[in-house]
Amino acid sequence: MRPPKHRFHLVSPSPWPILAAVAAMNLVISIISYLHDYQSHLFLNLPGFLSPVFILIWWWRDVIREATFQGKHTTKIQMNLRFGFALFIFSEVMFFFGFFWAFFHSSLSPAIEIGGIWPPANIVTPYTWGIPLLNTMILLLSGVSITYAHHYLILDQHWFAREGFIATIGCALIFLGAQAIEFILAEFDISDSIYGTTFFMLSGFHGAHVIVGTLFIIVCFIRYELGHFYIDHHVGLEAAIWYWHFVDVVWLFLFLFLYYWGGGCDFYDLLK
């Protein structure tokens, strides 16, 4: 067979798109049945929760095979992948924009039902300078460490790159553990007025993104140890780094508005 006269990768027929669509529909049905306490419970819901995960693993396995072993990801393909992932991050920005809109809509003009004040009456907000400040420093440190790993990967110095990966994963796990403790010790829950709803939706979804980003970086670290990444061919790692920096930036907004200002502090105190 003659080699193609273009730089694009025409993907061969694959079962994963249709299977992923069916798995996504099954996931939605499973979540709805779980929330409504349907009698199927865990036996029928567990496949609904796990099937999208396994399908994505197999699908990404094929992508890794095409990129690493078959050499089908040319320079043009890599550029297109970066552009596509940038669009994905933009969609995530708009996702959080909607939740922040709800937060500011409720906090800048508090309803009379919550006392006309923000935070609402009888809500004990998290201590801003405790776990939230600790998690802020941890996430900023993790952003530095993953950039450190990327820098030394480009310099082909494996020991230092490995240190950066391990430090980033360690910081991510510490962050998740601290956030879990914060949620457990919180004196309100998601049903406590609009404050509890916006707080747990924003911080909880951010925590879910941290979990995804941590798994992303762990997979990249494993691939790095297996020799999948080269100085000029590591789009997967670049995507993980972009995603992680996005998570960092979102957390800075969460700390400033949700924990600091939304917790009853005054921005003018920062200027004193």
TORZAZA-618025 format. One record per residue: residue number from 1; x negated, y negated, z of N, C-alpha, C, O in turn. Coordinates in steps of 0.05 Angstrom, whole numbers, always signed. Example, Ala and Ser with C-alpha at 12.3 -4.5 7.8 and 13.67 -1.06 7.14 Angstrom:
<atoms>
 num n_east n_north   n_up ca_east ca_north  ca_up c_east c_north   c_up o_east o_north   o_up
   1   -264    +114   +156    -246      +90   +156   -264     +66   +156   -285     +66   +169
   2   -257     +45   +142    -273      +21   +143   -258      -1   +157   -268     -23   +161
</atoms>
This chain:
<atoms>
 num n_east n_north   n_up ca_east ca_north  ca_up c_east c_north   c_up o_east o_north   o_up
   1    -17     +24     +0      +0       +0     +0    -18     -25     +0    -37     -27    +15
   2    -11     -44    -17     -27      -68    -19    -23     -86     +5     +0     -87    +16
   3    -44    -100    +14     -40     -118    +37    -23    -142    +29    -23    -150     +5
   4     -8    -153    +47      +9     -176    +41     -7    -201    +33    -30    -204    +41
   5     +5    -218    +17      -9     -242     +8     -1    -267    +24     -4    -289    +15
   6     +9    -262    +48     +17     -284    +66     +7    -278    +94     -2    -256   +100
   7     +9    -298   +112      -1     -295   +139    +21    -288   +159    +16    -290   +183
   8    +44    -281   +150     +67     -276   +168    +70    -247   +173    +63    -230   +157
   9    +81    -241   +197     +86     -213   +205   +116    -207   +201   +133    -217   +216
  10   +122    -191   +182    +150     -182   +177   +155    -158   +194   +145    -136   +189
  11   +171    -161   +215    +175     -140   +235   +190    -117   +222   +210    -121   +208
  12   +182     -93   +228    +195      -69   +218   +221     -65   +233   +224     -75   +255
  13   +240     -50   +222    +266      -45   +235   +262     -34   +263   +246     -16   +267
  14   +277     -45   +282    +273      -38   +310   +300     -34   +324   +319     -49   +318
  15   +302     -14   +342    +328      -10   +356   +331     -29   +380   +353     -31   +391
  16   +310     -44   +388    +311      -59   +413   +330     -82   +413   +343     -86   +433
  17   +334     -98   +391    +353     -120   +393   +381    -111   +399   +394    -123   +417
  18   +392     -91   +386    +419      -82   +391   +421     -69   +418   +442     -73   +432
  19   +401     -54   +426    +402      -42   +453   +400     -63   +475   +413     -60   +496
  20   +384     -84   +470    +383     -105   +490   +409    -120   +492   +417    -128   +514
  21   +423    -123   +470    +450     -136   +471   +470    -120   +487   +485    -130   +503
  22   +470     -93   +482    +488      -76   +497   +480     -76   +527   +498     -76   +544
  23   +454     -75   +533    +446      -75   +561   +453    -101   +574   +461    -101   +598
  24   +452    -124   +560    +459     -150   +572   +489    -150   +578   +497    -160   +599
  25   +505    -140   +560    +534     -138   +565   +540    -120   +589   +557    -127   +606
  26   +526     -98   +590    +529      -79   +612   +521     -93   +639   +533     -88   +660
  27   +500    -109   +638    +491     -123   +662   +512    -142   +672   +517    -144   +696
  28   +525    -157   +654    +545     -176   +662   +569    -161   +674   +580    -170   +695
  29   +577    -139   +662    +599     -124   +673   +592    -113   +700   +609    -113   +718
  30   +568    -104   +704    +559      -93   +730   +559    -115   +751   +568    -110   +774
  31   +550    -139   +744    +550     -161   +764   +578    -168   +772   +584    -172   +796
  32   +596    -170   +752    +623     -178   +758   +637    -156   +776   +650    -163   +795
  33   +632    -131   +769    +644     -110   +785   +633    -109   +813   +647    -103   +833
  34   +607    -115   +816    +595     -116   +843   +606    -139   +859   +613    -136   +883
  35   +609    -163   +847    +620     -186   +861   +648    -182   +870   +657    -193   +890
  36   +663    -167   +854    +692     -162   +861   +695    -136   +877   +717    -126   +881
  37   +673    -125   +887    +674     -101   +904   +688     -78   +890   +705     -64   +903
  38   +682     -74   +865    +694      -52   +850   +684     -25   +862   +661     -23   +871
  39   +701      -5   +861    +695      +20   +874   +672     +36   +862   +662     +55   +875
  40   +663     +28   +838    +640      +43   +826   +615     +39   +843   +599     +58   +846
  41   +612     +16   +855    +589      +10   +872   +563     +16   +859   +559     +10   +835
  42   +544     +27   +874    +516      +29   +865   +513     +49   +842   +496     +44   +825
  43   +528     +70   +842    +523      +92   +823   +526     +82   +794   +509     +88   +777
  44   +546     +66   +789    +550      +55   +762   +536     +29   +757   +529     +22   +735
  45   +532     +13   +778    +519      -13   +775   +489     -11   +771   +477     -28   +758
  46   +477      +9   +783    +447      +11   +782   +437     +13   +753   +418      -1   +746
  47   +449     +30   +736    +441      +30   +707   +445      +3   +694   +428      -5   +677
  48   +466     -11   +701    +470      -37   +689   +449     -57   +697   +442     -74   +680
  49   +438     -55   +721    +417      -73   +729   +390     -65   +718   +373     -82   +713
  50   +385     -39   +715    +359      -30   +707   +355     -28   +677   +332     -30   +667
  51   +376     -23   +662    +373      -18   +633   +361     -42   +619   +344     -37   +602
  52   +368     -68   +624    +354      -90   +610   +324     -90   +616   +308     -97   +599
  53   +317     -83   +641    +289      -84   +648   +273     -63   +632   +252     -70   +621
  54   +283     -39   +630    +268      -18   +616   +267     -24   +586   +247     -19   +573
  55   +289     -35   +575    +289      -41   +546   +269     -63   +540   +255     -62   +520
  56   +268     -84   +558    +248     -105   +554   +220     -94   +556   +202    -103   +541
  57   +215     -76   +574    +188      -64   +577   +180     -50   +551   +158     -53   +541
  58   +198     -34   +540    +192      -19   +515   +189     -38   +492   +172     -34   +475
  59   +206     -59   +491    +204      -78   +469   +178     -93   +470   +164     -95   +450
  60   +170    -103   +494    +145     -117   +496   +121     -99   +492   +100    -108   +483
  61   +124     -73   +498    +103      -54   +492    +97     -54   +462    +74     -53   +454
  62   +118     -54   +446    +115      -54   +417   +101     -80   +408    +85     -80   +390
  63   +109    -103   +420     +96     -128   +413    +67    -128   +420    +50    -137   +404
  64    +60    -117   +443     +32     -116   +451    +16     -98   +432     -6    -103   +425
  65    +29     -76   +424     +16      -57   +405    +11     -71   +378    -11     -68   +367
  66    +30     -87   +369     +27     -101   +344     +5    -122   +346    -11    -126   +327
  67     +3    -136   +369     -16     -158   +372    -44    -148   +377    -63    -158   +366
  68    -47    -127   +394     -73     -119   +404    -86     -97   +387   -110     -99   +381
  69    -70     -78   +379     -82      -54   +365    -78     -54   +335    -94     -42   +320
  70    -57     -67   +326     -52      -68   +297    -61     -94   +284    -61     -96   +259
  71    -67    -114   +300     -78     -139   +289    -58    -154   +271    -67    -168   +253
  72    -33    -153   +278     -13     -166   +261     -7    -195   +269     +7    -209   +255
  73    -17    -203   +292     -13     -230   +301    -36    -248   +291    -56    -252   +305
  74    -32    -258   +267     -52     -276   +255    -51    -303   +269    -35    -308   +287
  75    -69    -321   +261     -70     -348   +272    -43    -362   +269    -34    -376   +287
  76    -31    -358   +246      -5     -371   +241    +16    -359   +259    +33    -374   +270
  77    +16    -333   +264     +36     -320   +281    +32    -330   +310    +51    -335   +324
  78     +7    -333   +318      +1     -342   +345    +12    -371   +349    +23    -377   +370
  79     +8    -388   +329     +19     -415   +331    +49    -415   +333    +61    -430   +349
  80    +62    -398   +318     +91     -396   +319   +101    -385   +346   +122    -394   +356
  81    +86    -366   +357     +93     -356   +384    +91    -378   +405   +108    -380   +423
  82    +70    -394   +403     +67     -416   +422    +91    -436   +420   +102    -445   +440
  83    +98    -442   +395    +120     -460   +390   +146    -449   +401   +162    -463   +413
  84   +151    -423   +396    +175     -410   +406   +176    -410   +437   +197    -415   +448
  85   +153    -405   +450    +153     -405   +479   +157    -433   +490   +169    -437   +511
  86   +146    -453   +476    +151     -481   +484   +181    -488   +484   +191    -501   +501
  87   +195    -478   +463    +224     -482   +462   +238    -468   +484   +257    -478   +496
  88   +228    -444   +491    +240     -430   +514   +237    -445   +540   +255    -447   +556
  89   +213    -457   +545    +209     -472   +569   +227    -497   +569   +237    -505   +590
  90   +231    -509   +545    +249     -532   +543   +277    -523   +552   +291    -538   +565
  91   +286    -500   +543    +312     -490   +551   +314    -486   +582   +334    -491   +594
  92   +291    -478   +594    +290     -475   +623   +292    -502   +636   +304    -505   +658
  93   +279    -522   +625    +281     -550   +635   +310    -559   +636   +319    -570   +656
  94   +325    -554   +614    +353     -562   +613   +370    -546   +633   +389    -556   +643
  95   +362    -521   +638    +375     -504   +658   +374    -517   +685   +394    -520   +699
  96   +350    -525   +694    +347     -538   +720   +358    -566   +719   +367    -576   +740
  97   +359    -579   +696    +370     -606   +694   +400    -605   +703   +409    -624   +716
  98   +414    -585   +695    +442     -582   +702   +446    -580   +732   +464    -592   +744
  99   +429    -564   +746    +431     -562   +775   +423    -587   +789   +435    -595   +809
 100   +402    -601   +779    +395     -627   +791   +417    -647   +787   +422    -664   +804
 101   +430    -646   +764    +453     -664   +759   +474    -660   +781   +485    -679   +792
 102   +481    -635   +786    +501     -629   +807   +491    -639   +834   +507    -650   +850
 103   +465    -636   +840    +454     -645   +866   +457    -676   +868   +466    -686   +889
 104   +449    -690   +848    +450     -720   +850   +479    -730   +849   +485    -750   +862
 105   +496    -716   +834    +524     -724   +833   +536    -722   +860   +553    -739   +868
 106   +528    -702   +876    +540     -698   +902   +526    -714   +924   +539    -722   +943
 107   +501    -720   +921    +486     -733   +942   +486    -764   +939   +486    -778   +960
 108   +487    -775   +915    +487     -804   +912   +514    -816   +918   +516    -839   +926
 109   +535    -800   +915    +562     -810   +922   +576    -788   +938   +594    -774   +927
 110   +569    -784   +963    +581     -762   +979   +611    -764   +982   +621    -786   +986
 111   +624    -742   +979    +654     -742   +982   +662    -746  +1011   +647    -741  +1029
 112   +687    -755  +1014    +697     -760  +1041   +700    -734  +1057   +699    -734  +1081
 113   +703    -711  +1042    +707     -685  +1056   +682    -677  +1071   +683    -661  +1089
 114   +658    -687  +1063    +633     -680  +1077   +624    -703  +1095   +601    -704  +1103
 115   +642    -722  +1101    +636     -744  +1118   +626    -769  +1105   +619    -789  +1118
 116   +624    -768  +1078    +614     -792  +1064   +584    -797  +1068   +575    -819  +1062
 117   +569    -777  +1077    +541     -780  +1082   +526    -756  +1070   +538    -735  +1065
 118   +500    -760  +1066    +483     -739  +1056   +457    -739  +1071   +444    -760  +1072
 119   +449    -717  +1083    +462     -691  +1084   +489    -692  +1099   +493    -710  +1115
 120   +507    -674  +1093    +533     -674  +1106   +531    -671  +1136   +511    -661  +1146
 121   +552    -680  +1150    +552     -678  +1179   +551    -648  +1187   +562    -631  +1174
 122   +537    -644  +1209    +534     -617  +1221   +517    -598  +1205   +517    -574  +1210
 123   +502    -608  +1185    +483     -591  +1171   +455    -597  +1181   +445    -619  +1181
 124   +442    -576  +1191    +414     -578  +1200   +396    -571  +1177   +393    -547  +1170
 125   +384    -591  +1165    +367     -587  +1141   +340    -574  +1149   +331    -577  +1172
 126   +327    -561  +1130    +301     -550  +1135   +280    -572  +1141   +282    -594  +1131
 127   +261    -565  +1159    +240     -584  +1166   +222    -588  +1142   +208    -570  +1134
 128   +221    -613  +1132    +207     -619  +1108   +177    -612  +1110   +165    -602  +1091
 129   +165    -618  +1133    +136     -615  +1135   +128    -588  +1146   +105    -584  +1155
 130   +146    -569  +1144    +139     -542  +1152   +134    -524  +1128   +114    -528  +1113
 131   +151    -504  +1124    +148     -485  +1102   +149    -499  +1075   +133    -492  +1057
 132   +167    -519  +1070    +166     -532  +1044   +139    -545  +1037   +130    -542  +1014
 133   +127    -559  +1056    +101     -571  +1050    +80    -549  +1046    +63    -552  +1028
 134    +81    -528  +1062     +62     -506  +1058    +65    -494  +1030    +45    -488  +1017
 135    +89    -489  +1022     +94     -477   +995    +85    -496   +973    +76    -487   +952
 136    +88    -522   +977     +78     -541   +957    +48    -539   +953    +39    -538   +931
 137    +33    -538   +975      +4     -535   +973     -4    -509   +961    -23    -507   +945
 138    +11    -487   +967      +5     -461   +957     +9    -460   +926     -7    -450   +912
 139    +32    -472   +917     +37     -472   +888    +18    -489   +873     +9    -481   +851
 140    +10    -512   +884     -10     -529   +871    -37    -514   +869    -50    -515   +849
 141    -44    -500   +890     -69     -484   +890    -67    -462   +869    -87    -456   +856
 142    -44    -449   +867     -41     -428   +847    -43    -439   +819    -53    -425   +801
 143    -33    -463   +814     -37     -475   +788    -66    -480   +781    -74    -477   +758
 144    -81    -488   +801    -110     -492   +797   -124    -465   +791   -141    -463   +774
 145   -116    -444   +806    -130     -418   +804   -124    -405   +777   -142    -392   +766
 146    -99    -407   +767     -94     -394   +741   -108    -409   +718   -116    -397   +699
 147   -111    -436   +721    -126     -451   +702   -156    -443   +703   -169    -442   +683
 148   -165    -438   +727    -192     -429   +732   -197    -402   +718   -217    -398   +704
 149   -178    -384   +720    -180     -358   +707   -181    -361   +677   -196    -348   +663
 150   -164    -379   +666    -163     -383   +637   -189    -395   +627   -200    -387   +606
 151   -200    -414   +643    -225     -427   +635   -248    -407   +633   -263    -407   +613
 152   -250    -389   +652    -272     -370   +652   -267    -347   +633   -286    -333   +625
 153   -242    -342   +626    -237     -323   +605   -248    -333   +578   -260    -318   +563
 154   -243    -359   +573    -254     -371   +549   -284    -371   +548   -297    -367   +527
 155   -296    -374   +572    -326     -373   +574   -336    -344   +575   -361    -340   +576
 156   -318    -324   +575    -325     -296   +575   -341    -288   +600   -360    -272   +599
 157   -333    -300   +623    -344     -293   +649   -323    -278   +665   -307    -291   +679
 158   -324    -252   +663    -301     -236   +673   -298    -237   +704   -276    -237   +713
 159   -320    -239   +718    -318     -238   +747   -302    -262   +757   -285    -260   +775
 160   -309    -286   +747    -295     -310   +756   -266    -310   +747   -248    -319   +761
 161   -261    -301   +722    -233     -299   +713   -217    -281   +730   -194    -287   +737
 162   -229    -258   +738    -215     -240   +756   -208    -253   +783   -187    -249   +793
 163   -227    -268   +793    -222     -283   +818   -197    -301   +816   -181    -302   +834
 164   -196    -315   +793    -173     -333   +789   -147    -319   +788   -127    -328   +799
 165   -146    -296   +774    -122     -280   +773   -113    -271   +801    -90    -274   +809
 166   -132    -260   +816    -125     -249   +843   -116    -272   +861    -96    -268   +876
 167   -129    -295   +860    -121     -317   +877    -93    -327   +870    -77    -333   +887
 168    -86    -328   +844     -60     -336   +835    -38    -317   +845    -17    -326   +855
 169    -43    -291   +841     -23     -272   +850    -20    -273   +880     +3    -271   +890
 170    -42    -276   +895     -40     -278   +924    -24    -302   +933     -7    -300   +951
 171    -29    -325   +920     -13     -349   +927    +16    -345   +921    +33    -354   +936
 172    +22    -332   +899     +50     -328   +891    +64    -310   +912    +87    -316   +920
 173    +51    -290   +921     +63     -272   +941    +67    -286   +968    +87    -282   +981
 174    +48    -303   +975     +51     -318  +1000    +75    -338   +998    +90    -340  +1016
 175    +77    -351   +975     +99     -369   +970   +126    -355   +973   +144    -364   +987
 176   +129    -331   +960    +154     -317   +961   +160    -307   +989   +183    -308   +998
 177   +139    -299  +1004    +144     -290  +1032   +153    -313  +1049   +171    -310  +1066
 178   +140    -337  +1046    +148     -360  +1062   +176    -369  +1055   +191    -377  +1073
 179   +183    -368  +1029    +210     -376  +1022   +231    -357  +1033   +253    -365  +1041
 180   +224    -331  +1033    +243     -312  +1045   +247    -317  +1074   +270    -316  +1084
 181   +226    -324  +1089    +228     -331  +1117   +246    -356  +1120   +262    -357  +1138
 182   +242    -376  +1103    +258     -400  +1104   +287    -394  +1100   +304    -405  +1115
 183   +294    -377  +1081    +322     -370  +1076   +334    -355  +1100   +357    -360  +1107
 184   +318    -338  +1112    +328     -322  +1135   +333    -340  +1159   +353    -336  +1174
 185   +316    -360  +1163    +318     -377  +1187   +336    -401  +1182   +342    -416  +1201
 186   +346    -405  +1158    +363     -428  +1152   +388    -427  +1169   +400    -406  +1173
 187   +396    -451  +1179    +420     -452  +1197   +445    -458  +1181   +466    -466  +1192
 188   +444    -454  +1155    +468     -457  +1138   +465    -437  +1115   +444    -426  +1111
 189   +487    -432  +1101    +486     -413  +1078   +498    -426  +1053   +505    -450  +1054
 190   +500    -411  +1032    +509     -422  +1006   +538    -431  +1007   +546    -447   +989
 191   +553    -423  +1026    +582     -431  +1028   +586    -455  +1046   +609    -463  +1049
 192   +565    -466  +1057    +567     -489  +1074   +567    -515  +1058   +546    -528  +1055
 193   +590    -522  +1048    +594     -547  +1033   +577    -548  +1008   +564    -528  +1001
 194   +579    -570   +994    +564     -573   +969   +534    -574   +975   +518    -568   +957
 195   +526    -581   +999    +497     -582  +1005   +486    -554  +1005   +465    -549   +992
 196   +499    -535  +1018    +489     -507  +1018   +489    -495   +990   +470    -481   +983
 197   +509    -502   +974    +511     -491   +947   +488    -501   +930   +474    -485   +917
 198   +484    -528   +929    +462     -539   +912   +435    -531   +923   +416    -526   +907
 199   +432    -530   +949    +406     -522   +960   +397    -494   +952   +375    -490   +942
 200   +415    -475   +956    +408     -447   +951   +408    -441   +921   +393    -424   +912
 201   +424    -455   +905    +423     -451   +876   +396    -462   +865   +384    -448   +849
 202   +388    -485   +874    +363     -497   +864   +339    -481   +874   +322    -472   +858
 203   +336    -478   +900    +313     -464   +911   +313    -434   +905   +292    -423   +900
 204   +337    -422   +904    +339     -394   +898   +332    -388   +870   +318    -368   +864
 205   +342    -404   +851    +335     -399   +823   +306    -405   +818   +293    -392   +801
 206   +295    -425   +832    +267     -429   +829   +251    -405   +840   +231    -397   +827
 207   +260    -394   +862    +246     -370   +872   +248    -347   +853   +229    -332   +850
 208   +271    -344   +839    +273     -323   +819   +253    -328   +796   +242    -309   +785
 209   +249    -353   +789    +230     -360   +768   +201    -354   +777   +184    -346   +762
 210   +196    -358   +803    +170     -351   +814   +165    -321   +812   +143    -312   +806
 211   +186    -305   +818    +183     -276   +816   +177    -268   +787   +159    -252   +783
 212   +191    -280   +768    +186     -273   +740   +158    -282   +732   +143    -267   +719
 213   +150    -306   +741    +123     -316   +734   +101    -298   +747    +80    -294   +735
 214   +106    -289   +771     +87     -271   +785    +84    -245   +769    +61    -236   +765
 215   +106    -233   +761    +105     -208   +745    +91    -214   +719    +75    -197   +709
 216    +96    -237   +707     +83     -245   +682    +53    -245   +685    +38    -234   +668
 217    +43    -258   +706     +15     -260   +711     +2    -233   +718    -20    -227   +710
 218    +17    -216   +733      +7     -190   +740     +3    -173   +715    -17    -159   +712
 219    +23    -174   +697     +20     -160   +671     -4    -170   +655    -19    -154   +644
 220     -7    -197   +655     -30     -208   +640    -56    -199   +653    -76    -194   +639
 221    -57    -198   +679     -81     -189   +693    -88    -160   +686   -111    -153   +681
 222    -67    -143   +685     -71     -115   +677    -81    -113   +648   -100     -98   +642
 223    -69    -129   +631     -78     -129   +603   -106    -140   +601   -122    -130   +584
 224   -113    -159   +617    -141     -170   +616   -161    -148   +624   -182    -145   +612
 225   -154    -133   +645    -172     -112   +654   -173     -89   +633   -194     -75   +632
 226   -153     -86   +617    -153      -66   +596   -167     -76   +570   -169     -61   +551
 227   -175    -101   +570    -189     -112   +547   -172    -121   +525   -180    -122   +501
 228   -147    -129   +531    -128     -138   +510   -133    -167   +502   -125    -175   +480
 229   -146    -182   +519    -149     -211   +514   -178    -217   +505   -197    -206   +516
 230   -180    -235   +485    -205     -244   +476   -207    -274   +478   -187    -287   +484
 231   -230    -285   +473    -235     -313   +475   -215    -329   +458   -205    -350   +466
 232   -209    -319   +434    -192     -334   +415   -166    -319   +410   -152    -325   +390
 233   -159    -300   +427    -134     -284   +422   -122    -276   +449   -126    -254   +458
 234   -107    -295   +462     -94     -289   +487    -69    -306   +491    -65    -320   +510
 235    -52    -304   +471     -27     -320   +471     -9    -312   +495     +4    -329   +506
 236     -9    -287   +501      +7     -278   +524     -1    -291   +550    +16    -300   +566
 237    -27    -294   +554     -36     -307   +578    -30    -337   +577    -22    -349   +598
 238    -33    -350   +554     -26     -378   +552     +4    -382   +558    +11    -402   +571
 239    +21    -365   +549     +49     -367   +555    +54    -365   +585    +70    -380   +597
 240    +40    -346   +598     +43     -343   +627    +34    -368   +642    +47    -376   +662
 241    +12    -380   +633      +2     -404   +646    +21    -427   +642    +26    -442   +661
 242    +32    -431   +618     +52     -452   +613    +76    -448   +632    +85    -467   +644
 243    +85    -424   +633    +108     -418   +650   +102    -424   +679   +119    -435   +693
 244    +78    -417   +688     +71     -422   +716    +69    -452   +723    +77    -460   +744
 245    +58    -467   +704     +56     -496   +708    +85    -508   +708    +90    -527   +723
 246   +102    -497   +692    +130     -506   +692   +142    -501   +720   +156    -519   +731
 247   +137    -478   +731    +147     -472   +758   +136    -491   +779   +150    -500   +797
 248   +110    -498   +776     +98     -517   +794   +111    -544   +793   +118    -556   +814
 249   +116    -554   +769    +128     -581   +766   +156    -581   +777   +164    -601   +790
 250   +172    -561   +771    +199     -559   +782   +199    -560   +813   +215    -573   +825
 251   +179    -546   +825    +178     -546   +854   +171    -574   +865   +182    -581   +886
 252   +154    -589   +851    +148     -616   +861   +174    -633   +862   +178    -648   +881
 253   +191    -630   +841    +217     -645   +842   +234    -634   +864   +248    -650   +877
 254   +234    -608   +869    +250     -596   +890   +240    -607   +917   +257    -614   +935
 255   +214    -608   +921    +204     -617   +947   +211    -647   +952   +220    -654   +974
 256   +208    -663   +931    +213     -692   +934   +242    -698   +939   +249    -714   +957
 257   +260    -686   +923    +288     -693   +924   +305    -675   +942   +322    -685   +956
 258   +300    -649   +940    +317     -630   +956   +308    -629   +985   +325    -630  +1003
 259   +282    -627   +990    +273     -624  +1017   +267    -651  +1031   +275    -655  +1054
 260   +254    -670  +1016    +247     -695  +1029   +270    -715  +1030   +281    -721  +1051
 261   +278    -725  +1007    +300     -744  +1006   +327    -731  +1013   +343    -742  +1028
 262   +332    -708  +1002    +357     -694  +1007   +360    -684  +1036   +382    -678  +1045
 263   +337    -682  +1050    +337     -674  +1078   +340    -696  +1097   +339    -692  +1121
 264   +345    -721  +1087    +350     -743  +1105   +326    -762  +1109   +328    -781  +1124
 265   +304    -756  +1095    +281     -774  +1097   +284    -797  +1078   +300    -797  +1060
 266   +268    -818  +1082    +269     -842  +1066   +244    -844  +1049   +222    -841  +1059
 267   +247    -850  +1023    +224     -852  +1006   +206    -875  +1014   +182    -874  +1009
 268   +217    -895  +1027    +200     -917  +1036   +180    -909  +1057   +160    -922  +1061
 269   +186    -887  +1071    +167     -877  +1091   +141    -869  +1078   +120    -870  +1091
 270   +142    -860  +1053    +117     -852  +1039    +99    -876  +1034    +74    -872  +1031
 271   +110    -900  +1033     +94     -924  +1026    +83    -937  +1051    +66    -955  +1049
 272    +91    -928  +1074     +82     -940  +1099    +54    -929  +1107    +43    -937  +1127
</atoms>
